[in-house]
Amino acid sequence: MTTQVTAFNEIEMVAWAGAVNKGVANAVAGLSEMVGEAITATALKSGHIPLKDVANLLGGPEALTVGVYLGFEGSATGRIVLAYHPKTAFGLIDMLMGEPAGSTQSLGDMEKSALMEMGNLMGAFFLNSLADANGLSLCPTPPEVMIGEVRAILGAALSQSQVELGAEEGLIVDATFGTQDQQISGTFLVLPSPDLVRVLREKWNV
């Protein structure tokens, strides 16, 4: 059965991009509370992208990547994917765990737990920003962490079909953030479902 998917129009996409950028900046700022040190976003570059092109943007379907992915629910649903090159993810774990740069060399249970905690915190801060700005109630589902090929991570994160998720297009943000001593670059992908598109469209039209 085919479901009609209604995407944002160009004007709405501008509003959506602004909301996501603000949410990502808020999520990055929330990391400061987790690590007890000032963390700021130094660069945010966003754009909407067809889902079929996401793998190529992340280095290709076979590129090795660390992914943190979670869903959200409440007034509407959707998916969030955080993707990092493995060495970048290891540097992020060092930052999260207060270890010297270069300490993390593999992704064990403790390292995955740190990334899951980060994903939960960033997801909550992002969703709070989006919800507060639009009068919604949004909360994250428990995050998952995986290291593997990009196509495997996207396949796991998008366990439902593109049409069911309404993810013909997503909004992707390349974010650089960190402390004065260490900078981390990663990708933040937000996939709105048809009900989120509908709810936000109603809010913006009002």
N, C-alpha and C positions, 0 to 999 in steps of 0.2 A: 504494500500500500504506500502511495506517495503522499507526503504531507507538504502543503504549500508553505514555503519559508519566506517570510517577509524581512528583508534586510533594511538597515538604515539607509536613508537617502543621503545625498552629499552634505546637505546642511546639518542633518542629524549626526552624521559621522564626525563632523567638526566638534559638535557638542560632546559626543561619545569619547573622542580622542582627548578632549580637554579634561573630562571626568576621569578617564583612565590615567592620564599623566599625573593629575592631582592625587589620585589614589595610590599610584606607585611611589610618588614622592613621600606620601604619608606613611606607606609601608616601610620605606627605607629609613625614615626618621624613627619608626618604631623599633628598629634594630638597636638603636642607642640604649633603650631600656633593657634589652636582652644582654648586651655586652658591657653595659655600664661605662660606655665611652661614646663621645660624640661621633656619630656617623652621618654623613650628608651625601646627598645625590649631587654629583658634579656635572652629569649629563644625562638627559632623557631624550631619546629620539624615537618617535612613534610613527606608525603607519598601519593602515589596514591591508590585509593580505589574504588572498584565496588560500583556503586550508591546504589545497594540493601543493602549494609552493612553500609551505612552512619548512619542510624537511630540507630543501635546498638552501634556505636562508640560514639554517642551523649547521651548515657544512656538508649537507648531502645525507641521503637515507642511511648510509653505512657509517657515518661519522660517530665516533664514540663520544657519548655525552652523559652527564649526570642530570637527571630530571627529578624535580619535586613537583608533584601534581596533586590537586585537590579540587573538589567540587564546592558549590555553594547552593544554599536553598533558603527558603523563606518566602518573601514576596515574589521571587522569581528564581530561576536556576541558571547554572552555567558552569564553566570549567576554567581553572587557572593552571598554567604550566610555567614553572621556572626552569630554565635550562642553562647549564654551565659546561664549558670545557672541563674535563676532569682535573687538570692542574689548577684551573681557576676555582673549582669546587673545593679542592684540597686547601687552597689558600683561604677560602671563605670559612672552612671548618676551623682552621687555625685561629682566625679572627674570632669566631664564635666561642671557641673554647679557651681563648686567652693564651694560646701556645705560640712560640716563635714561628715566624714564616718558614715553611719548608718542613715542619714537623710531621704533617699528615702525608702519608704516602699510599694509603689504601682506604677503602670504604668498608669499615667493619660496623658492627652493631652500634657502638658508641658514636661513630661518625654519622651514621644514618639517623640516629636519634637526634643529634644536634641539627641536622638539616630538616628533619621533620618538625622540630620545635620552631626553627626559623620559618618554615613554610606556614605553619599554623599561625605564627605571630604576624607575618607579612600579609597572609590572607585575611586575617581579622582586621588589621589596620586598613588594608585596601578596601575591604567590603564596608567597614564603618564609614569611611570617607564617601563612598558611592551612595550608601544608604542614607546618611545624614543629609547629603546634598539634594536628595530626591524624595525624602520622606518614605523610605522603604525599610524593611526589616530583612537583612541578609546575614547569614552566618556560614562559616566554612565547615566542610566535612573533614574528617581526619585525613591528613596528607599521606602520600605514599612517596617513597624514594626508590630510584632505580638507576643503575649504571648500565649502559648498553648502547646499541645502535639507535640513532635518532628515530628510525621507523618503528622500532620496538617500543620506545618510550611514548611516541605519539599514539601508537596503537593501544598501549595500555591506558594512557590518559583518556583517550577517546573511545572508550569501550562500547559506546553507543554509536550508531551510524551518523554520518554528517547531517543527514536530513532530520533525524530525530533530535540532534543537538542544535540544529539551526546554524551549524558552523560552516556554512559555505565560505564565510569570511570571518577572520578573527582580527583583533587589534593587537599588534605586537610592539613592545617597547624595548629598545636596547638601553639598558640602565648601567651607568657607571657610578659606583658609590664606594665609600670607605672612610678611613681615618686619614689623618695627615700623613701617616707612614705607609699605608697600604690601600691600594685601589683595587676594586673588584668589578669586572664587567660581566653582565649576564643578560639573558633574554626573558622577558615577562610577557607571556601570551595569554590573552583573555578571550574566551569564546562565549559569547552571549547566546542563550537559547531563545527560541521564538517568544516565550512569555516575557523574558527580560526586555527584548526589543519592544514588545507591545506595551509593557508597563512604563518604560522610559518614554516612549513616544507619547503616551497619554499625559505623562507629567510635563513634558516639554511643550506640548500643545496647549496645556492649560496656562 
